[in-house]
Amino acid sequence: MARINLNYANLGPDQFERLIVSLCMKILGVGVQGFAKGPDGGCDVKFIGTAQHYPSDKNRWSGTMIIQAKHTNRFCSSCSDKKFYSEKSSHTVIGEEIPRIKKLRAAKQLDYYMLFTNRRLSATANTKITEYISKQCEIPVESISLCGLEKLDMYFNHFPEAVHHAGLDFVVDFVDSPLIVRTQELAEIIEALAQLKEKGGQVLPDDSPVIRAPYKEKNELNQLSQEYEKEWRRIYLKEEVFIRNFLAAPENTRFIKMYISTTEDFQFKIIAKRKDYHSFDALVESLMDVLFNRDSVLAQSGHRSLTRALLFYMYWNCDIGKKVDNTEEAEDAASNETLTS
């Protein structure tokens, strides 16, 4: 069976909760009680008994299990984000749940605690958050389970029927997808550029010649409107040298690899989806919306402009978009020469 991909961010909170209830019925048992608001406004799932498959068939939890679902519409969100968890703040997703968990624990209405979220959960974050909840609420570490995006994907590929039973088949991505790209590597480049700017740092200039296609011809070939390209160039051309020198610096070799990987990903997506947009302007803006909606790093106010500047650099440097014939012919000739040598 083909691996399924779930678009959790396209769900609403109620739909995500329904999905988690359906999954819990598979791993815990059909006696799972669905989400219902308590007197304190909290919304939990409860299971009392012996779990069918959790944490394993041979070592199953037995007692009262409280399950929570924390959904986000933002793509590529992380459990490491300060709004989700910070040991120094109680005004976070985790921090605001601590008093409720404590209360349930004190009333002997909680033996085990489970939290499901469609955010990325690294091993480091998993350990930190689990130990924090354990310490604050006096629950053994082994009685706490956090399930992030990666584990959710694993569960739903193992129990695909859970999606169907929740009535959410539409969230399974088997069909042609919209313009969706990876953002992690781009986010790392933007963070590094932003840090360098904040420190007032400079990189050594790269004096090697820049070979580009004629800009006007490239714009016409890609159907980039004059109004858009003029504004694009006015705002972001001044960042071109800064970005080029940053990528050329010997100490930034790893960012060059990320840049190449990102531009290749973007270029193939652009080629595949270009026909869906009446102009290159619209495609660029759609791509920007995807980037800002998918990644909390790129969406930060201080990073949005840099992200646009880097996308302009990709276009200006002929790494994305159609190239004029003479550039393509030169590249084809070079490729043929390499193949025949």
C-alpha positions as a printed Julia matrix, in Angstrom:
341×3 Matrix{Float64}:
   0.0    0.0     0.0
   1.28   3.48   -0.89
   2.36   5.66    2.0
  -0.27   8.27    2.86
   0.39  11.89    3.65
  -1.98  13.79    5.94
  -2.49  17.54    5.6
  -3.15  18.21    9.29
  -2.82  21.98    8.86
  -5.9   21.97    6.6
  -8.03  20.64    9.46
  -9.88  22.63   12.09
  -9.28  21.96   15.81
 -12.51  19.93   16.11
 -11.57  17.76   13.12
  -8.09  17.15   14.52
  -9.62  16.13   17.86
 -11.92  13.7    16.03
  -8.89  12.24   14.28
  -7.07  11.74   17.59
 -10.12  10.09   19.2
 -10.28   7.65   16.29
  -6.56   6.88   16.63
  -6.85   6.4    20.4
  -9.65   3.9    19.86
  -7.12   1.87   17.86
  -4.17   2.03   20.25
  -6.05   2.19   23.58
  -9.49   0.7    22.99
 -13.05   1.44   21.9
 -13.87   2.66   25.4
 -12.17   5.98   24.69
 -14.46   8.84   25.73
 -14.4   11.71   23.21
 -13.48  15.32   23.79
 -15.85  17.15   26.1
 -15.34  20.43   27.91
 -14.97  20.17   31.66
 -16.04  22.73   34.29
 -12.66  24.49   33.99
 -13.04  24.9    30.23
 -10.51  22.2    29.45
 -11.15  19.66   26.73
  -9.83  16.12   27.21
 -10.21  12.56   26.02
 -10.36   9.92   28.73
  -9.75   6.19   28.73
 -10.13   4.03   31.84
  -8.9    0.45   31.65
  -6.01  -1.46   30.1
  -4.69  -0.17   26.79
  -4.85  -2.61   23.87
  -1.52  -1.72   22.26
   0.1    1.07   24.26
   2.92   1.55   24.87
   3.37  -2.01   23.56
   1.4   -5.24   23.38
   3.57  -6.77   26.12
   3.75  -3.73   28.42
   0.34  -2.06   28.41
  -0.75   0.93   30.45
  -3.57   0.25   32.91
  -5.46   2.96   34.75
  -6.91   6.37   33.88
  -5.42   7.98   30.78
  -6.02  11.63   29.93
  -5.4   12.57   26.3
  -5.1   16.06   24.85
  -4.86  17.26   21.24
  -3.05  20.49   20.35
  -3.6   21.5    16.74
  -2.0   24.24   14.7
  -2.78  25.52   11.2
   0.8   26.64   10.7
   2.93  24.34    8.58
   6.29  23.22    9.98
   5.53  24.33   13.52
   7.74  22.86   16.19
   7.32  21.85   19.81
  10.52  23.85   20.36
   8.69  27.1    19.48
   8.55  29.44   22.48
   4.78  29.76   22.18
   4.37  26.02   22.61
   6.83  25.43   25.44
   9.17  27.53   27.52
  10.35  26.63   31.0
  10.52  30.36   31.77
   6.9   31.15   30.87
   3.52  29.84   31.92
   1.86  31.58   28.96
   2.53  28.77   26.51
   0.46  25.86   25.21
   2.14  23.52   27.7
   2.35  26.07   30.51
  -1.37  26.77   30.44
  -2.17  23.07   30.76
   0.03  22.47   33.81
  -2.54  23.7    36.43
  -5.24  21.48   34.92
  -2.98  18.42   34.83
  -1.93  19.08   38.44
  -5.56  19.3    39.52
  -6.49  16.01   37.84
  -3.42  14.32   39.3
  -4.18  15.58   42.83
  -7.78  14.32   42.52
  -6.47  10.89   41.46
  -8.21  11.27   38.1
  -5.02  10.89   36.07
  -2.53   8.02   36.03
  -1.16   8.58   32.54
  -0.94  11.67   30.35
  -0.83  11.74   26.53
  -0.52  14.75   24.25
  -0.9   14.67   20.46
   0.11  17.58   18.24
   0.8   18.17   14.55
   4.02  20.01   15.4
   7.5   18.6    14.83
   8.86  17.02   18.02
  12.6   16.51   18.28
  14.12  14.02   20.72
  15.58  16.92   22.71
  12.24  18.74   22.96
  10.49  15.49   23.85
  12.85  14.91   26.76
  12.68  18.51   28.02
   8.89  18.79   27.88
   8.31  15.33   29.36
  10.65  16.03   32.27
   9.04  19.45   32.8
   5.53  17.98   33.0
   6.8   15.19   35.24
   8.43  17.63   37.65
   5.55  20.12   37.71
   2.74  17.58   38.04
   4.47  14.77   39.93
   3.84  12.19   37.22
   6.49   9.55   36.46
   8.29  10.2    33.17
   7.33   6.74   31.93
   3.64   7.65   32.44
   3.83  10.6    30.03
   3.65  10.32   26.25
   4.12  13.11   23.7
   3.26  12.42   20.09
   4.45  14.87   17.44
   4.07  15.1    13.68
   6.51  12.31   12.83
   4.9    9.79   15.17
   1.41  10.79   14.02
   2.4   10.0    10.43
   3.72   6.62   11.55
   0.51   5.83   13.44
  -1.83   6.77   10.59
   0.19   4.78    8.07
  -0.09   1.81   10.44
  -3.8    2.47   11.16
  -5.09   4.17    7.96
  -8.61   3.05    8.83
  -8.55   5.49   11.76
  -8.68   8.36    9.27
 -11.66   6.8     7.49
 -13.54   6.12   10.73
 -13.08   9.78   11.68
 -14.75  10.75    8.38
 -11.67  12.67    7.26
 -10.58  10.85    4.1
 -10.26  14.18    2.32
  -7.21  15.05    4.42
  -5.25  12.15    2.9
  -3.0   13.44    0.14
  -3.17  10.92   -2.71
  -3.95  13.49   -5.39
  -1.95  16.14   -7.23
  -0.8   18.58   -4.57
  -0.7   22.38   -4.72
   2.54  24.35   -4.71
   4.08  22.88   -1.56
   7.81  23.04   -0.87
  10.25  22.14    1.88
  11.2   25.08    4.1
  13.65  23.8     6.71
  16.86  24.52    4.79
  15.61  27.9     3.61
  14.74  28.8     7.2
  18.29  27.98    8.33
  19.76  30.25    5.65
  17.41  33.09    6.6
  18.25  32.72   10.29
  21.97  32.91    9.51
  21.51  35.97    7.28
  19.37  37.68    9.93
  21.92  37.01   12.67
  24.72  38.45   10.53
  22.68  41.59    9.83
  21.79  42.04   13.51
  25.45  41.87   14.49
  26.35  44.39   11.78
  28.69  41.78   10.37
  30.07  41.73    6.86
  31.36  39.0     4.62
  34.37  39.23    2.35
  33.35  40.36   -1.15
  33.39  37.85   -3.97
  35.05  39.54   -6.95
  34.34  36.76   -9.43
  32.19  37.81  -12.4
  28.46  37.13  -12.22
  27.14  35.53  -15.43
  23.41  36.1   -15.81
  20.83  36.03  -18.53
  19.67  39.47  -19.78
  17.16  40.51  -17.11
  14.59  42.08  -19.43
  14.48  39.01  -21.66
  14.15  36.75  -18.63
  11.19  38.78  -17.35
   9.41  38.56  -20.7
  10.08  34.83  -20.97
   8.68  34.2   -17.49
   5.76  36.62  -17.92
   6.82  38.71  -14.94
   4.92  41.99  -15.12
   6.84  45.27  -15.4
   5.13  46.7   -12.33
   6.0   43.69  -10.16
   9.6   43.34  -11.36
  10.24  47.06  -10.94
   9.06  46.98   -7.31
  10.83  43.68   -6.68
  14.09  45.09   -8.0
  13.7   48.45   -6.22
  13.29  46.88   -2.79
  15.54  43.83   -2.95
  18.33  44.45   -5.47
  20.32  46.2    -2.74
  20.47  42.88   -0.84
  21.88  40.96   -3.81
  25.55  41.65   -3.07
  25.08  40.93    0.65
  23.49  37.54   -0.09
  26.01  36.64   -2.82
  28.98  37.45   -0.6
  27.43  35.53    2.3
  27.04  32.42    0.14
  30.56  32.85   -1.26
  32.23  32.99    2.16
  34.32  29.82    2.8
  32.87  29.4     6.3
  29.34  29.2     4.83
  29.86  26.08    2.71
  27.0   24.27    4.44
  24.62  27.1     3.55
  25.64  26.82   -0.11
  24.56  23.17   -0.05
  21.25  24.16    1.55
  20.79  26.93   -1.03
  21.39  24.56   -3.94
  19.02  21.98   -2.48
  16.34  24.64   -1.93
  16.62  26.19   -5.4
  16.44  22.77   -7.04
  13.29  22.0    -5.07
  11.75  25.37   -5.94
  12.67  25.14   -9.62
  11.09  21.73  -10.16
   7.94  22.81   -8.29
   7.78  25.99  -10.39
   8.15  24.02  -13.63
   5.43  21.58  -12.58
   2.99  24.26  -11.37
   3.7   27.16  -13.75
   0.71  26.33  -15.93
  -1.62  26.84  -12.97
  -0.77  30.57  -12.7
  -1.56  33.31  -15.21
   1.64  35.2   -14.38
   4.95  34.66  -12.65
   3.92  37.39  -10.18
   1.03  35.22   -8.98
   3.25  32.16   -8.71
   5.85  34.05   -6.64
   3.18  35.42   -4.29
   1.63  31.97   -3.91
   5.05  30.58   -3.06
   5.61  33.35   -0.49
   2.23  32.58    1.13
   3.16  28.91    1.37
   6.56  29.7     2.91
   5.13  32.08    5.52
   2.24  29.77    6.4
   4.39  26.65    6.62
   7.32  27.94    8.65
   7.25  30.0    11.83
  10.88  31.09   11.34
  10.24  32.57    7.9
   7.01  34.2     9.12
   8.76  36.28   11.77
   8.49  40.0    11.04
  12.26  40.4    10.85
  12.64  37.47    8.47
   9.85  38.08    5.95
  11.75  40.75    4.04
  14.92  38.64    3.97
  12.92  35.68    2.66
  11.56  37.81   -0.19
  15.08  39.14   -0.83
  16.48  35.61   -1.09
  13.74  34.58   -3.51
  14.55  37.65   -5.62
  18.21  36.62   -5.51
  17.3   33.15   -6.78
  15.44  34.69   -9.71
  18.08  37.38  -10.38
  20.79  34.7   -10.31
  18.81  32.52  -12.77
  18.44  29.7   -10.25
  14.65  29.68  -10.6
  12.38  30.53  -13.52
  12.91  30.08  -17.24
  16.23  31.11  -18.72
  16.79  32.82  -22.07
  17.83  30.6   -24.96
  21.48  31.62  -25.14
  21.97  30.71  -21.47
  20.29  27.35  -21.95
  22.26  26.7   -25.14
  25.51  27.49  -23.33
  24.59  25.11  -20.52
  23.56  22.4   -22.99
  26.85  22.82  -24.83
  28.79  22.54  -21.59
  26.83  19.42  -20.65
  27.45  17.81  -24.04
  31.15  18.62  -23.81
  31.3   16.96  -20.39
  29.5   13.86  -21.65
  31.75  13.45  -24.7
  35.05  14.19  -22.94
